Amino acid sequence: MKRWTTGQVSKQRNVSVRTLRYYDQINLLTPSFKDDNGRRYYSEEDMFKLEKIIILKSLSLPLENIRDLLDRLSYKQILISHHNYLQDELSKLQTSISNTKSLINMIDLEESLSWERVSQLIQISQNSSKKWIDYFEVDEKVILQETIPNLGNNDSTTHQYISLLRRIEWCIKHNIKPESEAGHQIACELIEISNDTFQGDTTLMDKFWEVRKLPSEETGLYPISKEVLEYVERCIANVTC
C-alpha cells in the first residue's frame, strides 16, 4: 500500500509542511499511519481527503465549515461543486473581458470619453429590463445572436460598423449632406455590411432597424443619436449601389 511522508505530500500538492502540521494539530487531516520510529505517513484515503480540503478552500469556505463537509460529501460531489464554481468565475471573467472590450471600442467611437458617459452606458446595460433580442422570434434570435455586432467583441464586422459611425458623425459635424457623394459611399458600405450581417433577409433587417430606433434604455443597445439614425435613413433612401 502506497504511503507518503509529510514532505512528499507537501511537494506533490504544493501545500506547506506548516499547513499540513496545522491540519494535523486541529484534527482536520491526521496521517493514518506511524512506523516504529514514530514517523507518520499519509494514506491514499488521506490524500483524497486533502484534495477535498484544497478544493473546498478554493471555494472560500472556512476550515470549520470544511470539517463539517468532509465526511458528508463525496469526492465527486465536491468536484461538481468546484466545477460549478469555476463556471461561475469563468462567466464573470468573460463579462469583465466583454466590458473591457466595450470600453476600448467606445473610445474608438467617441472623441472623448467622460466618466458620466461610461456610467450611463453601464447603467443602460445593467438596468434595461427588456434586451433588444427579446423583440425577436426564436428563429430570428439564432441568426441575430451570431451576427449582430457587439461592442464587447473585437471582430472585423464590429470595427466596420464603428468606422461607419465615426464617418457619419464626422459628416454631420462638417455639415456634409446625406445626399452627397460621401453620404452615398456610406450608404453603399452600410448596405453591403448589413446584407452580410442579416444574410440577405431584408425583413429581419427592417425589423432590427425599427428596434434600433427605440430608446437605448429599453433595448440595452449602444445609444446612437436620433441625428445619426436620421442621417443613415436619408443616405440609404433610393440608393442603388
N, C-alpha and C positions, 0 to 999 in steps of 0.2 A: 504494500500500500504506500503510495507516494505521500511524503510529508515535507513541509517547508519550515525553515527556520525564520525567525523574525526578520533577519537581514535579507533573506531571499524574498520574502513577501514584500518587504519594503521596496526592493529593486523592481520586482515584477509589476507591482501595481502603483508605483510612484507615490507611495504613502510613507511618510517619515516614520522611523523607528519610534520616535517620541509619541506620535499619534497612536501607533499600534499599542504601545505600552499604556497609554491613557485609556484606550478602549478596554484593555485587559483590567485596568485598575477599577473602572466603573462597571465591570461585568457586562459590557456591551458585546465584546468579542474576546473570548478567552481561548488560547491554544488548547486543543483537546488532548495532546499527548506530552508526556515528560519522561525523559530517559533516566537511567540510573544515576547519571551525574547531575540531574536537575535541569537539563537543557530542555526547553519547551519547543514543541512543533505544532504547526497548523495542519489540519487535515483538509482533504478536498471539500468536505462539508463546511469547514471553517472558511475556506477560500470563497465558496459561493455566498456565505453569509457576509463576508467582507464586501463582495461585489454588490450585494443588496444595499449595504450601508453606503457605499460610494454613490450608487445611483440615487438613493433617497436623499443623500446630502446635496446632490446636484439639483434637486427639486426645492432646495432651500428649507428643508424640514429640520427642526431642532433635534438634537440627539434623543431627547426624551420621547418625542413622537416616533422617531425611528425605532427605538427599543420596542414600542408597542406594536409596530407594524411588522417587525422581522419575522415573527412566528405566524402571523395571521395571513401574510401574503406570500404566495409562491414566487419563485424567481421569474417565471413567465409573466405573472401579474404585474410585478414591478417593472419588467421590461416594457410591457404595454403602456404602463403609466408614463414611463420615461419617453417612449415613442410619442405619445400624445403631447407631452410637454415640449419636446423638440419640434413637433409640427407647429405648435402654437408660437414658439420662439421664431421659427422659420417664417411664419406668416407675418409676425411683427417686423422681422428684418426685411422681408420683401416689401412691406408697406413703407418702411423707412427709406429703402432704396428708391422706390417709386416716387415718394415725396421729394427726395433729393433731386432726382432727375427732373421732376416737375419744376422745381425752383431754377435749375440750370436752364431749362427751356424757356421759363418765364423771363429770365434775364435776356435771352435772345429775342423775345417778343417785345419787351418793353425797354425803352432807353434808360429809364431809371426805375429802380425797384425799391419803394419805400416799405417800411415795416407795416404801415397801415394797409398797404396793398397786399402784402403777404398774409397778414392776419385775416383780411377779407376773404381771400381765396381759400384759406384753410377752413374758415367757418362755413363757407359755401359747401365745401367738400364734406365736412363732418355733419352739418345740420340739415341738409336737404333731405326731406322725408321721402321724396319720390325721385329716384335717379332717372336719367334720360332713357336708360334701357327699359324701364318699366312701361314706356309708352308703346312698346312694340310687341308683336306676337312672338310665340316661341320660335318659330322657324326663322323669323326676321332677326331675333336676338342672336341666333347661332352665327349668322353672317356678320352682323354688326360688331359683336364682341371680338371677332377675329380681325376685323378690318379697319374699324374706326380709329383714327389717330388718337393717341393719348399722351398728354404732356409727361406722364410718368414713364413713357417708353423712349427709346433712343434710336428708333428705326428711321430709315430714309424717308418714308412717307410722312411721318410726323414733321421732319425737318423741312420737307417740301411745303407743307401747309404753313409752317412757321414763316418760311421765306415769303410766301404769298401774302400772308397777313402783314408782314413788315412793309412790303411793297405797296399794298393797298393803303396802309396808314400814311406812308410817305406821299403817295399821290394826293390823298385828302389834305394833308398838311400843306402841300405845294399847289393846291387848287387845280390839279390835273383831272379833267373830267373823265367819267367812266366811258364816255363815247370816244375818247382819244385813242391813239394808236397804243399807248401804254395800257389803257383800260382793256382794249381788245386783246392784247397779248396776255394779260392777266386772266381774262375770261377763258381763253383757249386752254391755258395751262390748268386752270381750275376745273374745266370740263373734263379734260383728259385724266387728271388725277382722280376726279370724282367717279368717272366711269370705271376706273380700276378698283377704287375703294368699294363701290356698290355693285361691282361685277355686272355693269350694264343695266341694272334694274332701276329704271327711271322712276317707277312708282315708289320704291323704297327710298330713293334719293330725295324725292319731293317730300315724302313723309318726314324724313330726318331733318330736312331743311325747315319745315314748319316747327318741329320740336326745337331746333337750334335757335329759333327766334323767340322762344319763350324765355322768361327771366331765369337767370342762372341759379337763383335761389330755389327754383322749382326743379331744375334738371341736374344740378351739380356739374354742369359743363363749364369749361373755361369761359368767363364772361367776355363777350365781344360786343362792342358798342353798336347801337342802332345805326349810327352813321356808316360804320363799316359794312353791316349787313345790307343796308340800302345800296351802297356802292356796288357790292357784289351783284345784287339783283339787276341793277342798271347795266353793269358790264355784260352780264350773260344774256340779257334780253335781246332776242333776234340776232344773236351772233352765230355765224356759220364759219367754223374753223377748218 
